[in-house]
Amino acid sequence: MLKKELRLNYIQKRRKISLESLQDFSLKIANNLLELPIWSFSNYHLFLPILEKNEIDTSFILSILQGKDKNVILPKMTGQNMLQNILLTDNTILRKNDWGVPEPEDGIEIPSKKIEVIFVPLLAYDSSGNRVGYGKGYYDKLLNECNPSVLKIGLSFFGPEDTISDINEHDVPLDYCVTHSKVYKF
């Protein structure tokens, strides 16, 4: 299926998830992450959800990372569809941007090469680990800036599609995708 079709399809599927199910699934996703061999690292990049778009509530993952005393790096959208990586501290002030994304106002910028694990937002993905986001390319650019060894973990309410037919050379596949019922390894 084409990315454009998948975007429309999965935006509709997400809208049908009740708030209660969203919270339940999000907690299960966070708990399933505990099964992965990712907890020896220090620097974790985590997106904050647009709850109005029924995105996965990553506050449960944030609690795990803080409980394990990990460095949490949050994205801040900039011009040219780029992301700045800002270290979350006790002094970090979060504000919603024009897209409704909660992000840090400012803070200590962390180079992309220092990120060891990145939780990647997505709408859909396929059995090879290729992902479909909202189509602006923010995470494709970020993933291409990171070390090749960075662990890329998608988070989804749904299982994979067989294939995404219009993958291109800028698309970086995931290493894992975690759902509320299963962990997929690519």
N, C-alpha and C positions, 0 to 999 in steps of 0.2 A: 504494500500500500504506500502511497505517496505521503510525505510529511504533512502537506496541507490537509489532506483528508484525515490523517491521524489526529492532527491538532483539533479539528472541529469535532471529531468523534469523542476524543478523550475529555475535552472541555465539557461536553454534554454529559458524559458518564460521571464526571466529578460532581457536577451540579446536583445529581440525583442522590449523592451520599448525605445522609442526615448528619447533623452536628454530633449526635451521640455516637454514631458509627465512626465518624471522622476521628473523634477523640480515642475511641477504643482501638481503631486500626493504627493510629499514630503511636499509641503506647506499645502495641504489639510490635510494630516496626522497630522502635527503640530497643525493646527487649531482644528482638532477633539480632540486632547489631552486636549484642554481647557475645554471640557465637563466633564472630569473625576474628581472625588473627590480626587485629589492627590496634591493639591497646598498648603496644610497647613504644609507640611514637609520641611526639610532643606537640606538634603543630597541626591542628585540625581546622579546616575551612568549613563553615556551616552557614547555610542560607537561612534566613528568617522568612516565615511563610506570609503570603497574602491570604489571610484567612477568608476574605470575601470571595476568593476564587477556589475555596475548598482545597487549598494546598495542605500537605502533610504538616501537622503541628510539630515543629522541631524543638519545642520547649522541653520535651522529654529527653531528647538527645543532648540538648544543652545541659540539662541537669546531670546526666551521666558524665559528660565531659568535665564539668566543673567538679563533680564528686571525685573524679579520678585525677584532679589537679592538672588538666591539660590546658595548653594555650588554645584559646578559641579565637579564630579569625573570621570576621564578618565581611561580607562584600558591601561595597559602596559603589553605586553606579556613577559613571562619569561620562563625558562626551565620547564620541567615536565608539559607542557600544563597548566600552571597556569597564572593568571592575578594578577598584582599589581594594586592597586587602588590609583591613583595619583590626588591630588587636583589641579584643573585648577586655575592658578593665572595669573596676568598680566605678570609675568616673565617666564611662562611656554613656553618652546621651543618644538615644535612638529616636528617630523621627521617620514618619512615612514620607517617601518621595512622591513625585507626580504620578508614578505608576501604582502607588499603594504599597510599595515594598518598604518594610521597616529596615532602616540602615543607620549606621553611626553617623553623627553629624561630622565628627572629625576624630582624630586620634593618631596612634602610632601605626604608620604604614609598614607592612611586612612584605618583603619581596616574594613574588610568586614561587620562586625557586626554593623557598624555605618551607612551603606547604608540603606536608607528608601524606595527609589523608584529606580528601575533599568529598564532601557530601554534595551530590549534584542534583539540582531540581530537574524534573522532566515531566512531560505529559505522557509519553509512550516510549517504549524501547522494544528491541527485537531480540531474538534468540542468540544473536551474535554480540549483544551488548551495545549496539548502536542506539542512540537516544534521539528523541524529538523534544525540543523545548518550545518556547513561544516564538522562536524564529528570528530573534534579534542578534544572536551570535555572541552574547556576553560570555557564556560559559565555554563555547568553542574557543574563543580567544584566550580566556584564562587558562584552559587546559593545555593549550599550545605553548603558553609561557612557563608552565610548571616543568619540573624535572620529569623525564620519562618514567621514573620509578614511582611517581606519586600514585597512591591508591585512589581510584575513582569509584565512588559508591553511589549508585542511583537509589532513590527512594520512591516507591510507587504503591498505590492502592491496588494495582492490577498486574496480571501476569504479562509475559512478553507476547508480542506479535511474532509471526514467523519471520518476516523480513520487512525492512524499510527499503523501498526500491530506489529512492533517490539520494543515497548516501554520497557524500563528496569527500575530497582529500582533506578538507578542514575539519571534518567530523572525527572526534576522538572517542573510541569506544570505552565503555565502562569495564571495570574489573569485576564488580558485583552489582546486583540490584536486589534490594531488600524490600519485601512486601510483608504484610501482616501474617501471611500464612507460609512463606517460603523465602529462602535465600538462594538467589541464582548466581552462579559463578561462571564467568566467561573466560 
